[in-house]
């Protein structure tokens, strides 16, 4: 007998005396609440009378039954799926049902933790899990992502996400107290995977990655101000404080990479300001200067036949607990004196120069403002 749910339905009705195939009855899910309340009343009455027997207690589905259930779930019709969604939507509004679901979830999580805490999957299981994850269709992956986004948007999902993040950070610190040092092969694989994700669109940049700076975004501006304040007050300290390329392998590796990039021409020396000019000095050849004031002073030195060098030495200094370097503009060779040329003096400059004078008292140093230089012309 054919199913009578609609004209043209080709599904066979297997249960004698029924008009609809299993899952095709239009009212099978619509009146879920009404039927559920009736069943609950009947069960509670039997429990009070002592006549209720749970035939499924302690029972488990056989492998054959599980296979049949899986095939049945895969072959659901769109009408059946729509009816199920309507029923689930109604059920989700029932506070008693939600309470039971939470209770069951906690019980299941506790049991899962008792069974599997400290137990690692075997290599065979790991291989099966990896193959299954690789063979997901794009539609399946999109459904998983959409479901996770909806869940983590709820208060409960946000709490679970924060708890997992804290647990993962703690676990990572226990396993890797000195940090994680990935091998070059792993780093290359991670980089290629991330590039492929950006290329295919699976990984998308966050709202702060592209086109956002502290000048046009209020959140980044607030973070920038807070970070500067933390460094100034000593609440935060730079990770490389006190380290040099002689004492720390990461800094040594970075310095070697910088030198190689400059030597191969992949990286060029850039100015710290937008204004720069190449001055053809009679004594020092072509020198790239960073301001018009420096150009005037260099011309004065050449005119007076004074031997000079430009940014010839860097001095390490510490400002507010942060290690940095300071490079004076000019070095007068015959006088063994360093000259700093400034058009205007800011508060940050004053702090830096004060720290330099205090930490290098034996160095001859003088600051020339624009008035001092222009007076000589």
C-alpha positions in Angstrom: 0.0 0.0 0.0 1.2 3.5 -0.9 1.6 6.3 1.6 -1.4 8.7 1.6 0.4 11.8 2.9 0.2 13.4 -0.5 -0.6 12.5 -4.0 2.3 10.8 -5.8 4.1 9.6 -2.7 6.0 6.4 -3.7 6.8 5.2 -0.1 5.4 1.9 0.9 3.4 1.6 4.2 4.9 -1.3 6.1 2.7 -1.3 9.2 -0.7 -3.0 8.6 -3.7 -0.7 9.2 -1.8 2.5 8.8 -2.4 5.2 6.1 1.0 6.9 6.3 4.5 5.6 6.2 6.7 6.1 9.2 7.5 9.8 9.6 5.1 10.9 6.8 2.1 11.6 9.1 1.6 15.4 9.0 0.5 15.4 12.6 3.3 13.1 13.8 5.3 16.0 15.2 2.9 18.9 15.3 1.0 17.7 18.4 4.1 16.5 20.2 3.4 18.5 23.4 -0.1 17.2 23.7 0.9 13.6 23.2 3.9 14.0 25.5 1.8 15.3 28.3 -0.7 12.5 27.9 2.1 9.9 28.0 3.7 11.5 31.0 0.4 11.5 33.0 -0.1 7.8 32.2 3.5 6.9 33.3 3.2 8.9 36.5 -0.1 7.2 37.3 1.5 3.8 36.8 4.5 4.8 38.9 2.3 5.9 41.8 0.4 2.6 41.6 3.6 0.6 41.4 2.7 -1.1 38.1 5.1 0.7 35.8 7.9 -1.4 34.3 10.7 0.1 32.2 11.5 -2.5 29.7 14.4 -0.6 28.3 16.4 -0.1 31.5 19.9 -1.4 31.1 19.3 -2.3 27.5 21.5 -1.3 24.6 20.9 -1.2 20.8 22.5 -4.0 18.9 24.9 -3.3 16.0 22.2 -4.2 13.5 19.7 -1.9 15.1 22.1 1.0 15.1 22.8 0.4 11.4 19.1 0.4 10.6 18.6 3.6 12.6 21.5 5.3 10.8 20.1 4.3 7.4 16.7 5.5 8.4 18.1 8.9 9.5 20.0 9.3 6.3 16.9 8.6 4.2 14.5 11.1 5.8 12.4 13.1 3.4 12.4 16.9 3.5 8.8 16.8 4.8 9.9 14.6 7.7 12.8 16.9 8.5 10.5 19.9 8.5 8.1 18.2 10.8 10.9 17.3 13.2 12.2 20.9 13.2 8.7 22.2 14.2 8.5 19.6 17.0 12.0 20.5 18.3 11.1 24.2 18.2 8.0 23.6 20.3 10.0 21.3 22.6 12.7 23.9 23.2 10.2 26.3 24.7 9.2 23.8 27.4 11.1 24.7 30.6 10.6 21.3 32.1 12.1 19.6 29.1 15.1 22.0 29.1 15.7 21.2 32.7 15.8 17.5 32.0 18.2 18.0 29.1 20.6 20.0 31.2 20.4 17.4 33.9 21.1 14.6 31.4 23.9 16.5 29.8 25.7 17.0 33.2 25.2 13.3 34.0 26.6 12.3 30.6 29.6 14.6 30.9 30.4 13.3 34.4 30.2 9.7 33.2 32.3 10.5 30.1 35.0 12.1 32.4 35.0 9.0 34.6 35.5 6.7 31.6 37.9 8.7 29.4 39.9 11.1 31.6 43.6 10.3 31.0 42.7 7.8 28.2 44.2 8.6 24.8 42.7 7.2 21.5 44.7 4.4 19.9 46.6 5.0 16.6 43.9 3.2 14.7 41.1 5.4 16.1 43.1 8.5 15.5 43.6 7.5 11.8 39.9 6.9 11.4 39.0 10.2 13.0 41.5 12.0 10.8 40.2 10.4 7.6 36.6 11.2 8.6 37.5 14.8 9.2 39.3 15.1 5.9 36.5 13.6 3.9 33.8 16.0 5.1 31.9 17.7 2.4 31.8 21.5 2.2 28.1 21.5 3.1 28.8 19.3 6.1 31.6 21.6 7.3 29.4 24.7 6.8 26.6 23.1 8.9 29.1 22.3 11.7 30.4 25.9 11.6 27.0 27.4 11.6 25.9 25.2 14.6 28.9 26.1 16.6 28.5 29.8 15.9 24.8 29.6 17.1 25.8 27.7 20.2 28.7 29.9 21.2 26.5 33.0 20.7 24.4 31.8 23.7 25.3 32.6 27.3 25.9 28.9 28.0 28.2 28.6 24.9 30.2 31.7 26.0 30.7 30.2 29.4 31.9 26.9 28.0 34.2 28.7 25.6 35.8 30.7 28.4 36.2 27.6 30.6 37.8 25.7 27.7 40.1 28.5 26.9 41.4 28.8 30.5 41.7 25.0 30.8 43.7 24.9 27.5 46.0 27.7 28.5 46.7 25.9 31.9 47.3 22.6 30.2 49.6 24.1 27.6 51.7 25.8 30.4 51.9 22.4 32.2 53.1 20.6 29.1 55.4 23.3 27.7 56.7 25.4 30.6 59.4 27.0 28.4 57.1 27.6 25.4 56.4 25.6 22.3 59.3 25.3 19.8 57.8 23.9 16.5 60.2 22.2 14.1 60.8 23.9 10.7 58.7 21.3 9.0 55.7 21.9 11.3 56.0 25.7 10.9 56.1 25.3 7.1 53.0 23.1 7.2 51.1 25.5 9.5 52.0 28.4 7.2 50.9 26.6 4.1 47.6 25.5 5.7 46.9 29.0 6.9 47.6 30.5 3.4 45.3 27.9 1.9 42.6 28.8 4.3 42.8 32.5 3.5 42.9 31.7 -0.3 39.8 29.4 -0.2 37.9 31.6 2.2 37.7 29.1 5.1 39.7 31.5 7.3 38.6 35.1 7.2 40.4 38.1 8.8 38.9 39.5 11.9 37.4 43.0 12.0 40.7 44.4 13.3 43.0 42.9 10.8 42.2 44.9 7.7 41.9 48.6 7.3 41.7 49.3 11.0 44.3 51.3 13.0 44.3 53.2 16.2 43.5 56.3 14.3 40.2 55.1 12.8 39.0 52.5 15.3 37.9 53.4 18.9 38.7 49.9 20.3 42.2 49.8 18.9 42.8 53.4 20.1 41.7 52.4 23.6 44.0 49.3 23.6 46.9 51.4 22.3 46.5 54.0 25.1 46.2 51.2 27.7 49.3 49.4 26.5 51.3 52.6 26.5 50.1 53.3 30.1 51.0 49.8 31.2 54.5 50.0 29.8 55.0 53.5 31.3 53.9 52.4 34.8 55.8 49.1 34.7 52.6 47.0 34.8 53.7 45.3 31.5 57.3 44.6 30.5 58.6 43.8 27.1 59.4 40.1 26.6 62.9 40.8 25.3 63.8 43.1 28.1 67.5 42.7 29.0 68.1 40.2 26.1 70.5 40.8 23.2 71.5 38.8 20.2 74.4 37.4 22.3 72.1 36.1 25.1 68.9 35.1 23.3 68.7 32.8 20.3 65.4 34.3 18.9 66.9 37.8 18.8 70.2 36.5 17.2 68.1 34.7 14.6 66.1 37.8 13.8 69.3 40.0 13.6 70.9 37.5 11.2 67.8 37.5 9.0 67.8 41.3 9.0 71.4 41.4 7.9 70.9 38.9 5.2 67.8 40.8 3.9 69.8 44.0 3.7 72.8 42.3 2.1 70.6 40.6 -0.6 68.7 43.8 -1.3 65.3 42.4 -0.2 65.1 45.1 2.4 66.1 48.7 2.2 67.1 51.2 4.8 64.1 53.5 5.4 63.8 56.8 7.1 61.9 57.3 10.4 60.3 60.4 8.8 58.8 61.2 5.5 61.4 63.8 4.6 64.8 62.8 3.5 67.5 64.0 1.2 70.8 62.6 -0.1 73.6 65.1 0.6 76.8 64.9 -1.4 79.4 65.6 1.3 82.9 66.5 0.2 84.3 64.4 3.1 81.8 61.6 3.6 80.3 61.1 0.1 76.5 60.6 -0.3 74.7 60.7 3.1 71.0 60.3 3.5 69.8 62.9 6.0 66.4 62.9 7.8 65.6 66.6 8.0 66.3 70.0 6.3 67.9 71.2 9.6 70.4 68.3 9.5 71.2 69.2 5.9 72.0 72.9 6.9 74.2 71.7 9.8 76.1 69.2 7.6 76.8 72.0 5.1 78.0 74.2 7.9 80.4 71.5 9.1 81.8 70.9 5.6 82.2 74.7 5.1 84.2 74.9 8.4 86.3 71.9 7.3 85.2 69.9 10.4 85.5 66.1 10.2 82.1 64.5 11.0 80.2 61.2 10.9 76.4 60.7 10.6 74.6 58.3 13.1 77.8 56.5 13.7 77.1 54.8 17.1 74.1 53.5 19.0 73.9 53.7 22.8 71.7 51.3 24.9 69.4 53.0 27.3 66.5 52.1 29.6 63.4 54.3 29.8 60.6 53.3 32.2 62.0 49.8 32.5 62.1 49.3 28.7 65.4 48.6 27.0 66.0 50.6 23.8 68.8 52.3 21.8 69.6 55.9 21.1 71.6 57.1 18.1 72.9 60.8 18.1 72.7 62.6 14.7 76.3 63.7 14.3 79.7 62.8 15.7 82.6 65.4 15.6 85.7 63.2 15.2 88.3 65.8 16.3 86.3 67.0 19.3 85.1 63.4 20.2 81.6 64.9 20.8 78.1 63.8 19.7 75.6 66.4 18.4 71.8 66.0 18.4 69.9 68.3 16.0 66.3 69.1 16.9 63.7 71.4 15.4 61.3 71.0 18.3 61.6 69.1 21.6 58.8 66.9 22.8 58.2 65.4 26.3 59.2 61.9 25.1 62.5 63.4 23.7 63.2 65.0 27.0 62.8 61.7 28.9 65.0 59.9 26.4 67.8 62.4 26.4 67.7 62.7 30.2 68.1 58.9 30.5 71.0 59.0 28.0 72.8 61.7 29.9 72.3 59.8 33.2 73.3 56.4 31.9 76.3 57.6 29.8 77.8 60.5 31.8 81.3 60.1 30.2 80.0 60.7 26.7 80.4 64.3 25.4 77.0 65.3 24.0 75.3 68.5 23.0 71.9 69.4 21.7 71.5 72.1 19.0 68.0 73.6 18.4 67.0 75.2 15.1 67.7 78.7 16.5 71.3 77.7 17.3 71.9 76.4 13.8 70.1 79.1 11.8 72.0 81.8 13.8 75.3 80.5 12.3 74.1 80.9 8.7 
